[in-house]
Amino acid sequence: MSDAARGGRGRPFTLVVCVSCQAATDRLTDELRRAVRDSPHGVMISAGCLRKVLSCAGRRGLHAVVQPCTADRSPTGAAVRLGPLATVADAAAVGAWLRAGMPDDGTLPGRLRAAPGPQHVAHLN
């Protein structure tokens, strides 16, 4: 059965999780790991600070970036900035969204989307 026939389930993605801040608790990352294990082509990467990609300064919680891709890791869509994930419920909501194929239908609460980093924000002269 194709991914489209399954409503987007199984859509490949690469999830990059910031583990440089001490806010990343094992319970939150474990919840995300479960979602990745449930996804046939999901990959989770632990990385250092993602400050160049998203705005996390002063915001306590786990931050991450996810990008839809092909099974061979070629990007197929825009990266989505996530965070702060402060509770296991937040991580579970992201996990459910990943398992559902990352639909752009409002199932990922707006409060779980992180602001872009300073390099990605237009500045006024």
Backbone torsions as a table, in degrees:
resi	resn	phi	psi	omega
1	MET	NA	136.2	-178.8
2	SER	-75.9	161.5	177.8
3	ASP	-61.2	-37.5	-179.9
4	ALA	-64.5	-39.9	179.8
5	ALA	-67.2	-25.9	179.4
6	ARG	-93.2	13.0	177.7
7	GLY	73.1	30.8	177.0
8	GLY	91.5	-9.4	-179.6
9	ARG	-60.2	142.8	179.0
10	GLY	83.9	8.1	179.6
11	ARG	-64.5	124.2	-179.7
12	PRO	-63.4	147.0	177.5
13	PHE	-155.2	159.1	172.0
14	THR	-119.4	122.2	-178.9
15	LEU	-110.2	120.9	178.5
16	VAL	-109.8	120.4	-175.7
17	VAL	-112.1	130.1	177.4
18	CYS	-76.9	123.7	177.2
19	VAL	-118.2	11.0	-178.2
20	SER	-78.1	-31.5	177.4
21	CYS	-82.7	144.5	-179.1
22	GLN	-72.5	-3.0	-179.9
23	ALA	-71.5	-16.6	-178.2
24	ALA	-77.0	101.6	-179.5
25	THR	-87.9	155.0	179.6
26	ASP	-60.0	-37.2	-178.3
27	ARG	-63.7	-38.7	179.9
28	LEU	-70.7	-46.3	-179.7
29	THR	-67.2	-33.4	176.6
30	ASP	-63.2	-39.4	178.5
31	GLU	-63.2	-41.8	177.8
32	LEU	-68.6	-38.0	177.5
33	ARG	-59.8	-40.0	178.4
34	ARG	-60.1	-42.7	179.2
35	ALA	-64.1	-40.1	179.3
36	VAL	-66.2	-42.9	178.4
37	ARG	-62.6	-32.2	179.5
38	ASP	-76.1	-12.4	-176.7
39	SER	-102.2	122.0	-174.8
40	PRO	-56.1	-33.1	-177.4
41	HIS	-125.7	29.4	176.4
42	GLY	-87.5	140.9	177.5
43	VAL	-131.7	135.4	177.2
44	MET	-116.6	131.0	-179.9
45	ILE	-120.1	129.9	173.4
46	SER	-89.0	130.7	-176.0
47	ALA	-135.3	169.2	173.1
48	GLY	-74.9	-162.7	-174.8
49	CYS	-56.6	134.8	179.1
50	LEU	-101.5	21.0	-174.4
51	ARG	-56.6	-28.7	179.3
52	LYS	-72.6	-20.5	-177.0
53	VAL	-101.3	-33.3	-179.0
54	LEU	-141.3	163.6	-178.4
55	SER	-95.2	105.5	-177.1
56	CYS	-120.3	-6.5	-176.6
57	ALA	-57.8	125.1	177.1
58	GLY	78.0	3.2	-179.4
59	ARG	-110.5	107.3	-176.8
60	ARG	-74.9	135.0	179.0
61	GLY	137.1	173.1	-179.4
62	LEU	-79.9	136.3	177.6
63	HIS	-120.4	147.5	-177.7
64	ALA	-155.5	168.1	174.1
65	VAL	-135.2	134.9	178.2
66	VAL	-125.9	140.0	178.3
67	GLN	-132.5	128.2	174.5
68	PRO	-67.6	147.2	-177.2
69	CYS	-153.9	178.1	173.1
70	THR	-85.5	172.8	179.6
71	ALA	-61.8	-24.1	177.9
72	ASP	-94.7	14.5	173.0
73	ARG	78.9	14.7	174.4
74	SER	-78.8	129.2	-177.8
75	PRO	-60.9	141.6	177.9
76	THR	-124.3	-0.3	-179.1
77	GLY	-165.0	178.2	-178.8
78	ALA	-72.1	146.5	175.4
79	ALA	-70.7	143.8	177.6
80	VAL	-112.1	124.9	179.5
81	ARG	-87.0	132.8	-176.0
82	LEU	-121.0	140.0	172.3
83	GLY	133.6	165.3	-2.6
84	PRO	-79.8	138.1	171.9
85	LEU	-93.8	110.3	-173.1
86	ALA	-101.4	-22.0	-176.0
87	THR	-130.2	165.4	175.6
88	VAL	-62.5	-33.7	177.8
89	ALA	-63.1	-38.2	176.4
90	ASP	-62.6	-46.7	-179.9
91	ALA	-64.9	-36.7	178.2
92	ALA	-65.8	-37.9	178.0
93	ALA	-64.2	-42.2	177.0
94	VAL	-65.5	-42.0	178.3
95	GLY	-59.6	-44.0	178.7
96	ALA	-63.5	-38.9	178.8
97	TRP	-65.2	-41.8	177.6
98	LEU	-63.7	-45.0	-179.6
99	ARG	-62.6	-31.1	-179.3
100	ALA	-79.7	-2.4	178.0
101	GLY	95.8	18.7	179.0
102	MET	57.0	49.5	-178.5
103	PRO	-66.3	148.0	177.9
104	ASP	-98.8	58.2	-175.2
105	ASP	-122.2	14.6	179.1
106	GLY	88.7	2.1	180.0
107	THR	-71.0	-22.6	173.2
108	LEU	-91.1	113.3	-178.3
109	PRO	-56.7	137.7	-179.8
110	GLY	-56.6	-30.4	-179.2
111	ARG	-67.6	-15.1	179.1
112	LEU	-94.9	1.8	176.3
113	ARG	-94.5	128.1	-178.4
114	ALA	-86.2	154.8	175.6
115	ALA	-74.2	150.6	177.0
116	PRO	-66.5	156.8	177.8
117	GLY	-68.8	164.8	-176.7
118	PRO	-58.1	-30.7	179.8
119	GLN	-70.6	-16.2	-176.3
120	HIS	-105.8	10.2	-179.5
121	VAL	-111.3	130.5	178.7
122	ALA	-67.1	138.0	-179.7
123	HIS	-108.5	145.6	177.4
124	LEU	-85.1	144.9	176.8
125	ASN	-78.2	NA	NA
